[in-house]
């Protein structure tokens, strides 16, 4: 089932980053998940928009890769909730206009564990799988990620996709401390980290889809 994301999320923030009414998700009816709505309502404006865009891009990537309904459902929910743990990180850190100190960075890293715990508390389909995908979305291919326990083929495939989409959207989005970058400049930055942060095979799988999505969905995802 597809549905519009509830307008209340837009109305509470009324921000320029995203027109939430344009986002349509497969298999998610947030009206049936008040616990998820309550968590999303606690996020800051940027994180909300980021999670919505990541989820929408993951949906489109999943469709392009011909995911079955199960995997499409999992990646859409995982994209939507991957950063929900940032509600437990002080906003002076999550919204800091500059480089984080080592202590602040360590605090920020904890958001993946917070996200994992929040997801497990929700009444959503495939909750254990979604929580696992969310937990590992900051792993790196070289094993030097936030948790540092997984590398290469040990990292869940859907976590690898979300990792690329997560960074893609972060670079493409306008923040208080940096301008948004064009699509191909963003891909060049991600490409430079292929084999270190990102699985080369997944990069080659996802990048052509991101380019196609840029051509077909740019105004929806990144309105001027």
ABEGO torsion letter per residue (X at the ends): XBBBBBAAAAAAAGBAABBAAABBBBGBBAAABAAAAAAAAABBAAAAAAAAAAAAAAAAAAAAAGBBAAAAAAAAAAAAAAAAAAAABBAAAAABBEBBBAAAAAAAAAAAAAAAAAAAABBBBGAAAAAAAAAAAABBAAGABAAGABBEAABBAAAAAAAAAAAAAAAABBBAABBBBBAAAAAAAAAAABGAABBAAAAAAAAAAAAAAAAAAAAAABBX
